[in-house]
Amino acid sequence: MCPYKRDGTFYFSRSITSGLQQRFNKRNREVDRVEEWVQEAVDAGAEVICGGKRLSASCYAPTVLLNPPETCRVSSQEIFGPLISVYEKKSLNDAIVQANSLPFAFQASVFSNDYTEIMDAVNRIDGSAIMVNEHSAFRVDWMPFAGRKRSGLGVGGISHTLEEMSQSKMAVFS
């Protein structure tokens, strides 16, 4: 989730994909699925800001959708495609409530210069890592990388992965 405010209106995006970049998919049926989900959102009233089309059998254009209905799959499921959905909300609370309503939770971003607003969002957004004034795909090797709720199992990151793949053993001498 990436909330920001412009002209007194809060906007937030829900992107399950790490950034918007052109992606080639080995399975053409995955591109078919992304195309189907985007068309479903457009038919339901979402506005295509950019992209929104297949580039080849194995590639879908980076796409930005504005205000897809919450009932569409792009709003309620993990898309695993080059898509970001942007939602217009009247308050930060409305944005956080919608973002937290999903059964998925991963990394999120908050963009603001208001410290109180930032900390409110950081404390209330149900994400495994919250980036402040940075995109949600930001990552360094030492930081934990994990999903919450139904977004994956375990924790990534070098030290976290090693710990998860290891077994502790203790010896007590007296």
C-alpha positions in Angstrom: 0.0 0.0 0.0 1.4 3.4 -0.9 -0.8 6.3 0.5 -0.2 9.9 -0.4 -2.3 13.1 -0.2 -2.9 15.6 -3.0 -5.4 18.5 -2.9 -6.9 17.2 0.4 -7.6 13.7 -1.1 -5.8 10.6 -0.1 -4.7 8.1 -2.7 -3.2 4.8 -2.2 -2.0 2.0 -4.4 -2.2 -1.7 -3.9 0.5 -3.4 -5.8 1.4 -7.0 -5.3 4.2 -6.8 -7.9 7.6 -5.5 -7.1 7.6 -2.3 -9.2 6.3 -1.7 -12.6 8.5 -3.2 -15.2 8.0 -5.1 -18.4 7.9 -8.7 -17.5 8.2 -11.8 -19.7 6.4 -14.8 -18.5 7.4 -18.3 -19.6 3.8 -19.4 -19.3 1.5 -17.6 -21.8 -1.5 -18.5 -19.7 -0.2 -16.2 -17.0 -0.3 -13.3 -19.4 -3.8 -14.4 -20.4 -4.8 -14.3 -16.7 -3.3 -10.8 -16.2 -5.1 -9.6 -19.4 -8.4 -11.1 -18.2 -8.1 -9.5 -14.7 -7.3 -6.0 -16.1 -10.2 -6.3 -18.6 -12.5 -7.3 -15.8 -11.5 -4.1 -13.8 -11.8 -1.9 -16.9 -15.3 -3.3 -17.6 -16.2 -2.6 -14.0 -15.1 1.1 -14.3 -11.4 1.3 -13.7 -9.5 3.8 -15.7 -6.3 2.7 -17.5 -3.7 5.4 -16.9 -1.0 3.5 -18.9 -0.4 0.1 -20.3 -3.4 -2.2 -20.1 -2.4 -4.3 -23.1 -0.5 -7.4 -24.1 2.8 -6.8 -25.8 3.3 -10.3 -27.0 2.3 -13.9 -26.2 4.6 -13.8 -23.2 4.6 -10.1 -22.2 2.1 -7.7 -20.7 2.7 -3.9 -20.6 3.3 -2.2 -17.3 -0.1 -1.0 -16.3 -1.6 1.6 -13.9 -5.3 1.3 -13.1 -7.2 4.1 -11.3 -10.0 3.2 -8.9 -10.8 -0.4 -9.8 -13.8 -1.6 -7.8 -12.9 -3.5 -4.7 -14.8 -6.5 -6.0 -12.4 -7.0 -9.0 -9.7 -9.5 -8.8 -7.0 -6.9 -9.2 -8.3 -5.4 -6.0 -8.7 -8.6 -4.0 -6.1 -11.1 -5.1 -2.3 -11.3 -5.7 -1.9 -10.6 -9.4 1.8 -11.4 -9.9 2.0 -9.2 -12.9 3.2 -5.7 -14.0 0.2 -3.9 -12.5 -0.4 -1.3 -9.9 -3.9 -0.2 -8.8 -4.4 3.4 -7.4 -7.4 4.1 -5.3 -8.8 7.5 -4.4 -9.9 7.9 -0.8 -11.2 10.8 1.3 -9.2 9.9 4.4 -6.0 8.0 5.4 -8.2 5.8 7.6 -10.3 4.8 4.6 -7.2 3.8 2.7 -5.7 1.8 5.6 -9.0 0.0 6.2 -9.3 -1.0 2.5 -5.6 -2.1 2.4 -5.9 -4.2 5.6 -9.1 -5.9 4.4 -7.2 -8.2 2.2 -6.1 -11.7 3.3 -2.6 -10.8 2.0 0.0 -8.5 3.5 3.5 -7.9 2.3 5.6 -4.7 2.1 3.9 -1.3 1.9 5.0 2.3 1.4 3.9 5.6 3.0 4.6 8.9 1.3 4.2 12.0 3.4 6.1 14.8 5.1 3.8 14.7 8.1 5.5 12.7 10.9 2.3 12.1 12.8 0.5 10.9 9.6 3.5 8.6 8.8 3.6 7.0 12.2 -0.2 6.5 12.3 0.1 4.7 8.9 3.2 2.7 9.9 1.5 1.5 13.1 -1.8 0.6 11.5 -0.9 -0.9 8.1 -0.7 -4.6 8.3 2.5 -5.2 6.4 5.6 -7.1 7.1 7.8 -4.0 6.3 6.7 -0.4 5.8 8.8 1.9 3.7 8.6 5.6 4.3 9.0 7.8 1.2 10.5 4.8 -0.7 8.9 2.3 -3.1 7.6 -1.0 -1.6 10.1 -3.1 -3.6 13.0 -1.6 -1.7 15.1 -4.3 -0.1 18.6 -5.0 1.1 20.0 -8.4 2.0 20.1 -8.0 5.7 16.5 -7.0 6.1 13.7 -9.6 6.7 11.6 -10.2 3.6 8.3 -11.9 4.4 4.6 -12.0 3.9 1.8 -11.9 6.5 -1.5 -13.5 6.5 -1.7 -15.6 3.3 1.3 -14.0 1.6 3.9 -16.8 1.7 5.6 -18.8 4.3 8.8 -18.1 6.2 11.2 -15.2 6.2 13.8 -14.4 3.5 17.0 -12.4 3.7 20.4 -14.0 4.1 20.6 -14.2 7.9 16.9 -15.0 8.3 17.1 -17.8 5.7 20.2 -19.3 7.3 18.5 -19.3 10.7 15.3 -20.9 9.3 17.3 -23.6 7.5 19.4 -24.4 10.6 18.6 -26.2 13.8 19.8 -24.9 17.1 21.5 -27.2 19.6 22.4 -26.5 23.1 24.8 -28.2 25.5 24.7 -27.6 29.2 27.8 -28.5 31.3 27.8 -28.8 35.1 
